[in-house]
């Protein structure tokens, strides 16, 4: 049982972080005038490095 709840918490945290990251990219994209796709791809590449 404990393992399953921790997995669910991890998934929930990851999902929440993804939402925050996407919102950040949307905000940055609007501010700088870049297209969202271009901006988020660059940001994701930076995060993955």
HTML snippet that shows the backbone in 3Dmol.js (N, CA, C, O; Angstrom):
<script src="https://3Dmol.org/build/3Dmol-min.js"></script>
<div id="view" style="width:600px;height:400px;position:relative"></div>
<script>
const pdb = `
ATOM      1  N   UNK A   1       0.823  -1.209   0.000  1.00  0.00           N
ATOM      2  CA  UNK A   1       0.000   0.000   0.000  1.00  0.00           C
ATOM      3  C   UNK A   1       0.862   1.266   0.000  1.00  0.00           C
ATOM      4  O   UNK A   1       0.621   2.195  -0.772  1.00  0.00           O
ATOM      5  N   UNK A   2       1.849   1.287   0.861  1.00  0.00           N
ATOM      6  CA  UNK A   2       2.696   2.487   0.949  1.00  0.00           C
ATOM      7  C   UNK A   2       3.383   2.811  -0.367  1.00  0.00           C
ATOM      8  O   UNK A   2       3.454   3.968  -0.779  1.00  0.00           O
ATOM      9  N   UNK A   3       3.892   1.766  -1.023  1.00  0.00           N
ATOM     10  CA  UNK A   3       4.564   1.976  -2.303  1.00  0.00           C
ATOM     11  C   UNK A   3       3.639   2.632  -3.311  1.00  0.00           C
ATOM     12  O   UNK A   3       4.036   3.539  -4.042  1.00  0.00           O
ATOM     13  N   UNK A   4       2.406   2.163  -3.339  1.00  0.00           N
ATOM     14  CA  UNK A   4       1.460   2.721  -4.306  1.00  0.00           C
ATOM     15  C   UNK A   4       1.162   4.187  -4.015  1.00  0.00           C
ATOM     16  O   UNK A   4       1.084   4.994  -4.941  1.00  0.00           O
ATOM     17  N   UNK A   5       0.996   4.536  -2.761  1.00  0.00           N
ATOM     18  CA  UNK A   5       0.695   5.929  -2.429  1.00  0.00           C
ATOM     19  C   UNK A   5       1.884   6.831  -2.757  1.00  0.00           C
ATOM     20  O   UNK A   5       1.691   7.945  -3.244  1.00  0.00           O
ATOM     21  N   UNK A   6       3.100   6.372  -2.502  1.00  0.00           N
ATOM     22  CA  UNK A   6       4.263   7.204  -2.819  1.00  0.00           C
ATOM     23  C   UNK A   6       4.377   7.381  -4.332  1.00  0.00           C
ATOM     24  O   UNK A   6       4.723   8.465  -4.802  1.00  0.00           O
ATOM     25  N   UNK A   7       4.091   6.328  -5.098  1.00  0.00           N
ATOM     26  CA  UNK A   7       4.100   6.449  -6.561  1.00  0.00           C
ATOM     27  C   UNK A   7       3.077   7.483  -7.009  1.00  0.00           C
ATOM     28  O   UNK A   7       3.372   8.332  -7.850  1.00  0.00           O
ATOM     29  N   UNK A   8       1.877   7.408  -6.448  1.00  0.00           N
ATOM     30  CA  UNK A   8       0.834   8.369  -6.810  1.00  0.00           C
ATOM     31  C   UNK A   8       1.240   9.785  -6.455  1.00  0.00           C
ATOM     32  O   UNK A   8       0.979  10.717  -7.216  1.00  0.00           O
ATOM     33  N   UNK A   9       1.877   9.956  -5.302  1.00  0.00           N
ATOM     34  CA  UNK A   9       2.343  11.283  -4.900  1.00  0.00           C
ATOM     35  C   UNK A   9       3.397  11.799  -5.872  1.00  0.00           C
ATOM     36  O   UNK A   9       3.370  12.964  -6.268  1.00  0.00           O
ATOM     37  N   UNK A  10       4.326  10.923  -6.253  1.00  0.00           N
ATOM     38  CA  UNK A  10       5.365  11.319  -7.213  1.00  0.00           C
ATOM     39  C   UNK A  10       4.743  11.745  -8.526  1.00  0.00           C
ATOM     40  O   UNK A  10       5.127  12.762  -9.104  1.00  0.00           O
ATOM     41  N   UNK A  11       3.771  10.960  -9.000  1.00  0.00           N
ATOM     42  CA  UNK A  11       3.100  11.286 -10.264  1.00  0.00           C
ATOM     43  C   UNK A  11       2.380  12.630 -10.149  1.00  0.00           C
ATOM     44  O   UNK A  11       2.439  13.458 -11.058  1.00  0.00           O
ATOM     45  N   UNK A  12       1.704  12.831  -9.024  1.00  0.00           N
ATOM     46  CA  UNK A  12       0.982  14.084  -8.809  1.00  0.00           C
ATOM     47  C   UNK A  12       1.943  15.274  -8.772  1.00  0.00           C
ATOM     48  O   UNK A  12       1.666  16.328  -9.345  1.00  0.00           O
ATOM     49  N   UNK A  13       3.073  15.091  -8.092  1.00  0.00           N
ATOM     50  CA  UNK A  13       4.070  16.158  -8.018  1.00  0.00           C
ATOM     51  C   UNK A  13       4.632  16.474  -9.392  1.00  0.00           C
ATOM     52  O   UNK A  13       4.774  17.641  -9.755  1.00  0.00           O
ATOM     53  N   UNK A  14       4.956  15.427 -10.165  1.00  0.00           N
ATOM     54  CA  UNK A  14       5.480  15.629 -11.511  1.00  0.00           C
ATOM     55  C   UNK A  14       4.469  16.359 -12.381  1.00  0.00           C
ATOM     56  O   UNK A  14       4.819  17.274 -13.125  1.00  0.00           O
ATOM     57  N   UNK A  15       3.215  15.945 -12.280  1.00  0.00           N
ATOM     58  CA  UNK A  15       2.164  16.590 -13.072  1.00  0.00           C
ATOM     59  C   UNK A  15       2.046  18.062 -12.689  1.00  0.00           C
ATOM     60  O   UNK A  15       1.918  18.925 -13.557  1.00  0.00           O
ATOM     61  N   UNK A  16       2.088  18.341 -11.405  1.00  0.00           N
ATOM     62  CA  UNK A  16       1.983  19.717 -10.942  1.00  0.00           C
ATOM     63  C   UNK A  16       3.169  20.551 -11.428  1.00  0.00           C
ATOM     64  O   UNK A  16       3.005  21.695 -11.852  1.00  0.00           O
ATOM     65  N   UNK A  17       4.374  19.959 -11.361  1.00  0.00           N
ATOM     66  CA  UNK A  17       5.566  20.661 -11.844  1.00  0.00           C
ATOM     67  C   UNK A  17       5.468  20.924 -13.339  1.00  0.00           C
ATOM     68  O   UNK A  17       5.836  22.001 -13.807  1.00  0.00           O
ATOM     69  N   UNK A  18       4.975  19.947 -14.086  1.00  0.00           N
ATOM     70  CA  UNK A  18       4.806  20.126 -15.530  1.00  0.00           C
ATOM     71  C   UNK A  18       3.865  21.285 -15.823  1.00  0.00           C
ATOM     72  O   UNK A  18       4.121  22.086 -16.722  1.00  0.00           O
ATOM     73  N   UNK A  19       2.778  21.375 -15.067  1.00  0.00           N
ATOM     74  CA  UNK A  19       1.817  22.468 -15.242  1.00  0.00           C
ATOM     75  C   UNK A  19       2.499  23.807 -14.979  1.00  0.00           C
ATOM     76  O   UNK A  19       2.325  24.759 -15.740  1.00  0.00           O
ATOM     77  N   UNK A  20       3.274  23.876 -13.898  1.00  0.00           N
ATOM     78  CA  UNK A  20       3.970  25.114 -13.558  1.00  0.00           C
ATOM     79  C   UNK A  20       4.957  25.490 -14.646  1.00  0.00           C
ATOM     80  O   UNK A  20       5.051  26.656 -15.031  1.00  0.00           O
ATOM     81  N   UNK A  21       5.703  24.495 -15.148  1.00  0.00           N
ATOM     82  CA  UNK A  21       6.689  24.744 -16.201  1.00  0.00           C
ATOM     83  C   UNK A  21       6.002  25.264 -17.458  1.00  0.00           C
ATOM     84  O   UNK A  21       6.465  26.219 -18.081  1.00  0.00           O
ATOM     85  N   UNK A  22       4.898  24.629 -17.821  1.00  0.00           N
ATOM     86  CA  UNK A  22       4.160  25.062 -19.011  1.00  0.00           C
ATOM     87  C   UNK A  22       3.655  26.494 -18.837  1.00  0.00           C
ATOM     88  O   UNK A  22       3.751  27.306 -19.757  1.00  0.00           O
ATOM     89  N   UNK A  23       3.121  26.798 -17.661  1.00  0.00           N
ATOM     90  CA  UNK A  23       2.638  28.158 -17.399  1.00  0.00           C
ATOM     91  C   UNK A  23       3.777  29.162 -17.507  1.00  0.00           C
ATOM     92  O   UNK A  23       3.607  30.254 -18.050  1.00  0.00           O
ATOM     93  N   UNK A  24       4.940  28.781 -16.983  1.00  0.00           N
ATOM     94  CA  UNK A  24       6.109  29.646 -17.042  1.00  0.00           C
ATOM     95  C   UNK A  24       6.487  29.929 -18.490  1.00  0.00           C
ATOM     96  O   UNK A  24       6.779  31.067 -18.859  1.00  0.00           O
ATOM     97  N   UNK A  25       6.478  28.863 -19.315  1.00  0.00           N
ATOM     98  CA  UNK A  25       6.829  29.036 -20.722  1.00  0.00           C
ATOM     99  C   UNK A  25       5.801  29.902 -21.437  1.00  0.00           C
ATOM    100  O   UNK A  25       6.156  30.731 -22.275  1.00  0.00           O
ATOM    101  N   UNK A  26       4.529  29.712 -21.108  1.00  0.00           N
ATOM    102  CA  UNK A  26       3.482  30.533 -21.724  1.00  0.00           C
ATOM    103  C   UNK A  26       3.708  31.994 -21.371  1.00  0.00           C
ATOM    104  O   UNK A  26       3.623  32.868 -22.233  1.00  0.00           O
ATOM    105  N   UNK A  27       3.995  32.254 -20.102  1.00  0.00           N
ATOM    106  CA  UNK A  27       4.228  33.624 -19.637  1.00  0.00           C
ATOM    107  C   UNK A  27       5.446  34.225 -20.330  1.00  0.00           C
ATOM    108  O   UNK A  27       5.393  35.345 -20.836  1.00  0.00           O
ATOM    109  N   UNK A  28       6.554  33.463 -20.348  1.00  0.00           N
ATOM    110  CA  UNK A  28       7.769  33.952 -20.995  1.00  0.00           C
ATOM    111  C   UNK A  28       7.544  34.181 -22.478  1.00  0.00           C
ATOM    112  O   UNK A  28       8.036  35.156 -23.046  1.00  0.00           O
ATOM    113  N   UNK A  29       6.802  33.284 -23.102  1.00  0.00           N
ATOM    114  CA  UNK A  29       6.510  33.401 -24.532  1.00  0.00           C
ATOM    115  C   UNK A  29       5.732  34.670 -24.831  1.00  0.00           C
ATOM    116  O   UNK A  29       6.022  35.369 -25.802  1.00  0.00           O
ATOM    117  N   UNK A  30       4.747  34.968 -24.002  1.00  0.00           N
ATOM    118  CA  UNK A  30       3.953  36.181 -24.204  1.00  0.00           C
ATOM    119  C   UNK A  30       4.818  37.412 -24.000  1.00  0.00           C
ATOM    120  O   UNK A  30       4.718  38.385 -24.749  1.00  0.00           O
ATOM    121  N   UNK A  31       5.669  37.364 -22.980  1.00  0.00           N
ATOM    122  CA  UNK A  31       6.487  38.519 -22.622  1.00  0.00           C
ATOM    123  C   UNK A  31       7.513  38.828 -23.709  1.00  0.00           C
ATOM    124  O   UNK A  31       7.722  39.987 -24.069  1.00  0.00           O
ATOM    125  N   UNK A  32       8.153  37.773 -24.229  1.00  0.00           N
ATOM    126  CA  UNK A  32       9.237  37.990 -25.173  1.00  0.00           C
ATOM    127  C   UNK A  32       8.771  37.924 -26.620  1.00  0.00           C
ATOM    128  O   UNK A  32       9.503  38.316 -27.529  1.00  0.00           O
ATOM    129  N   UNK A  33       7.534  37.421 -26.842  1.00  0.00           N
ATOM    130  CA  UNK A  33       6.996  37.389 -28.193  1.00  0.00           C
ATOM    131  C   UNK A  33       7.396  36.159 -28.993  1.00  0.00           C
ATOM    132  O   UNK A  33       7.091  36.072 -30.182  1.00  0.00           O
ATOM    133  N   UNK A  34       8.079  35.202 -28.357  1.00  0.00           N
ATOM    134  CA  UNK A  34       8.395  33.956 -29.052  1.00  0.00           C
ATOM    135  C   UNK A  34       7.145  33.108 -29.178  1.00  0.00           C
ATOM    136  O   UNK A  34       6.192  33.274 -28.416  1.00  0.00           O
ATOM    137  N   UNK A  35       7.150  32.201 -30.138  1.00  0.00           N
ATOM    138  CA  UNK A  35       6.053  31.236 -30.210  1.00  0.00           C
ATOM    139  C   UNK A  35       6.207  30.255 -29.060  1.00  0.00           C
ATOM    140  O   UNK A  35       7.326  29.934 -28.659  1.00  0.00           O
ATOM    141  N   UNK A  36       5.091  29.779 -28.530  1.00  0.00           N
ATOM    142  CA  UNK A  36       5.090  28.899 -27.361  1.00  0.00           C
ATOM    143  C   UNK A  36       5.885  27.629 -27.639  1.00  0.00           C
ATOM    144  O   UNK A  36       6.678  27.202 -26.800  1.00  0.00           O
ATOM    145  N   UNK A  37       5.681  27.013 -28.821  1.00  0.00           N
ATOM    146  CA  UNK A  37       6.355  25.749 -29.133  1.00  0.00           C
ATOM    147  C   UNK A  37       7.866  25.916 -29.118  1.00  0.00           C
ATOM    148  O   UNK A  37       8.580  25.117 -28.510  1.00  0.00           O
ATOM    149  N   UNK A  38       8.344  26.938 -29.775  1.00  0.00           N
ATOM    150  CA  UNK A  38       9.782  27.200 -29.836  1.00  0.00           C
ATOM    151  C   UNK A  38      10.346  27.407 -28.436  1.00  0.00           C
ATOM    152  O   UNK A  38      11.373  26.835 -28.071  1.00  0.00           O
ATOM    153  N   UNK A  39       9.661  28.227 -27.671  1.00  0.00           N
ATOM    154  CA  UNK A  39      10.110  28.569 -26.330  1.00  0.00           C
ATOM    155  C   UNK A  39      10.133  27.347 -25.413  1.00  0.00           C
ATOM    156  O   UNK A  39      11.111  27.120 -24.699  1.00  0.00           O
ATOM    157  N   UNK A  40       9.063  26.568 -25.434  1.00  0.00           N
ATOM    158  CA  UNK A  40       8.984  25.418 -24.527  1.00  0.00           C
ATOM    159  C   UNK A  40       9.992  24.346 -24.921  1.00  0.00           C
ATOM    160  O   UNK A  40      10.557  23.682 -24.052  1.00  0.00           O
ATOM    161  N   UNK A  41      10.223  24.168 -26.210  1.00  0.00           N
ATOM    162  CA  UNK A  41      11.208  23.175 -26.643  1.00  0.00           C
ATOM    163  C   UNK A  41      12.603  23.567 -26.179  1.00  0.00           C
ATOM    164  O   UNK A  41      13.349  22.725 -25.680  1.00  0.00           O
ATOM    165  N   UNK A  42      12.958  24.819 -26.334  1.00  0.00           N
ATOM    166  CA  UNK A  42      14.273  25.297 -25.870  1.00  0.00           C
ATOM    167  C   UNK A  42      14.385  25.121 -24.361  1.00  0.00           C
ATOM    168  O   UNK A  42      15.408  24.652 -23.861  1.00  0.00           O
ATOM    169  N   UNK A  43      13.344  25.494 -23.644  1.00  0.00           N
ATOM    170  CA  UNK A  43      13.341  25.376 -22.189  1.00  0.00           C
ATOM    171  C   UNK A  43      13.457  23.932 -21.743  1.00  0.00           C
ATOM    172  O   UNK A  43      14.190  23.624 -20.803  1.00  0.00           O
ATOM    173  N   UNK A  44      12.729  23.036 -22.419  1.00  0.00           N
ATOM    174  CA  UNK A  44      12.781  21.626 -22.045  1.00  0.00           C
ATOM    175  C   UNK A  44      14.166  21.056 -22.308  1.00  0.00           C
ATOM    176  O   UNK A  44      14.672  20.259 -21.518  1.00  0.00           O
ATOM    177  N   UNK A  45      14.781  21.461 -23.416  1.00  0.00           N
ATOM    178  CA  UNK A  45      16.135  20.994 -23.711  1.00  0.00           C
ATOM    179  C   UNK A  45      17.105  21.450 -22.625  1.00  0.00           C
ATOM    180  O   UNK A  45      17.976  20.688 -22.203  1.00  0.00           O
ATOM    181  N   UNK A  46      16.950  22.699 -22.174  1.00  0.00           N
ATOM    182  CA  UNK A  46      17.813  23.209 -21.090  1.00  0.00           C
ATOM    183  C   UNK A  46      17.593  22.420 -19.814  1.00  0.00           C
ATOM    184  O   UNK A  46      18.545  22.087 -19.108  1.00  0.00           O
ATOM    185  N   UNK A  47      16.314  22.115 -19.513  1.00  0.00           N
ATOM    186  CA  UNK A  47      16.008  21.366 -18.293  1.00  0.00           C
ATOM    187  C   UNK A  47      16.575  19.949 -18.353  1.00  0.00           C
ATOM    188  O   UNK A  47      17.025  19.407 -17.344  1.00  0.00           O
ATOM    189  N   UNK A  48      16.546  19.356 -19.551  1.00  0.00           N
ATOM    190  CA  UNK A  48      17.007  17.969 -19.683  1.00  0.00           C
ATOM    191  C   UNK A  48      18.522  17.847 -19.641  1.00  0.00           C
ATOM    192  O   UNK A  48      19.051  16.790 -19.297  1.00  0.00           O
ATOM    193  N   UNK A  49      19.226  18.924 -19.990  1.00  0.00           N
ATOM    194  CA  UNK A  49      20.697  18.871 -19.995  1.00  0.00           C
ATOM    195  C   UNK A  49      21.256  18.784 -18.586  1.00  0.00           C
ATOM    196  O   UNK A  49      22.473  18.732 -18.407  1.00  0.00           O
TER     197      UNK A  49
END
`;
const viewer = $3Dmol.createViewer("view");
viewer.addModel(pdb, "pdb");
viewer.setStyle({}, {cartoon: {color: "spectrum"}});
viewer.zoomTo();
viewer.render();
</script>
